[in-house]
Amino acid sequence: MTRSEIAELSYAVGQLRQCVNALRSHYGDAGSVRRLENDLERLAIDADEFEQAPPPEVATRGGREVIYVPDSKSDEAAWMGAQDEGLGFHSRPRTT
């Protein structure tokens, strides 16, 4: 992560803090506001730790991996007994 990306993350956490403070002033000590404050503190701690000691970078691939999907008909026997969730006809033999 570059220095500008870290600065952008820090800025975003600051903006989020302003939003949560506005929620606090409007809604008081509501449970959802407390949870947001807790999440924000965790995010601020993690961002600070990341800035102090960033993890090693992962090697990126030069391009996207291409997965070949043949357009020939697949073996229907492999799907026998499979449930077609959401289609409304579970455990029925598949029709072609």
C-alpha positions as CSV (number, residue, x, y, z in Angstrom):
1,M,0.0,0.0,0.0
2,T,1.4,3.3,-1.0
3,R,1.8,6.3,1.3
4,S,-1.1,8.1,-0.5
5,E,-3.3,5.0,0.0
6,I,-2.5,5.0,3.7
7,A,-3.3,8.7,3.9
8,E,-6.6,8.1,2.0
9,L,-7.5,5.3,4.5
10,S,-6.7,7.6,7.4
11,Y,-8.8,10.4,5.9
12,A,-11.7,7.9,5.4
13,V,-11.5,6.8,9.0
14,G,-11.6,10.4,10.1
15,Q,-14.7,11.1,7.9
16,L,-16.4,8.0,9.3
17,R,-15.6,9.2,12.8
18,Q,-17.4,12.5,12.0
19,C,-20.4,10.6,10.8
20,V,-20.6,8.4,13.8
21,N,-20.2,11.4,16.1
22,A,-23.1,13.1,14.3
23,L,-25.2,9.9,14.8
24,R,-24.2,10.0,18.5
25,S,-25.3,13.6,18.9
26,H,-28.6,12.8,17.1
27,Y,-29.5,9.4,18.6
28,G,-27.6,9.4,21.9
29,D,-26.5,6.2,23.5
30,A,-28.5,3.8,21.2
31,G,-27.2,0.3,20.9
32,S,-26.6,0.6,17.2
33,V,-24.6,3.8,17.7
34,R,-22.4,2.1,20.4
35,R,-21.8,-0.8,18.0
36,L,-20.8,1.6,15.2
37,E,-18.4,3.4,17.6
38,N,-16.9,0.0,18.6
39,D,-16.5,-1.0,15.0
40,L,-14.9,2.4,14.2
41,E,-12.4,2.1,17.0
42,R,-11.4,-1.4,15.8
43,L,-11.0,-0.1,12.3
44,A,-8.9,2.8,13.5
45,I,-6.7,0.5,15.5
46,D,-6.3,-1.9,12.5
47,A,-5.5,1.0,10.2
48,D,-2.9,2.3,12.6
49,E,-1.3,-1.1,13.0
50,F,-1.3,-1.5,9.3
51,E,0.5,1.8,8.8
52,Q,3.1,1.0,11.5
53,A,3.9,-2.6,10.3
54,P,2.3,-3.4,6.9
55,P,2.0,-7.1,6.1
56,P,4.1,-8.5,3.2
57,E,2.6,-7.9,-0.2
58,V,1.3,-10.7,-2.3
59,A,2.5,-11.3,-5.8
60,T,0.0,-10.3,-8.3
61,R,-0.5,-12.0,-11.6
62,G,0.1,-10.2,-14.8
63,G,-3.4,-10.7,-16.0
64,R,-6.6,-12.4,-15.3
65,E,-6.8,-16.2,-15.3
66,V,-8.8,-17.5,-18.2
67,I,-11.0,-20.5,-17.4
68,Y,-12.1,-22.6,-20.4
69,V,-15.7,-23.7,-20.3
70,P,-16.5,-26.1,-23.1
71,D,-19.8,-25.5,-24.8
72,S,-20.5,-29.2,-25.4
73,K,-23.3,-30.9,-23.4
74,S,-22.2,-32.1,-20.0
75,D,-22.9,-35.6,-18.6
76,E,-26.5,-35.5,-17.3
77,A,-25.8,-38.5,-15.1
78,A,-23.6,-36.3,-12.9
79,W,-26.6,-34.2,-12.0
80,M,-29.1,-37.0,-11.2
81,G,-30.5,-36.6,-7.7
82,A,-29.2,-33.0,-7.4
83,Q,-31.6,-30.5,-6.1
84,D,-32.5,-27.5,-8.3
85,E,-32.9,-25.0,-5.5
86,G,-35.3,-22.3,-6.3
87,L,-36.7,-24.0,-9.4
88,G,-39.4,-25.9,-7.5
89,F,-38.9,-29.4,-8.6
90,H,-36.5,-31.1,-6.2
91,S,-35.4,-34.6,-6.5
92,R,-37.2,-35.2,-9.8
93,P,-35.4,-36.7,-12.8
94,R,-33.9,-33.9,-15.0
95,T,-35.5,-33.4,-18.3
96,T,-33.6,-32.6,-21.4
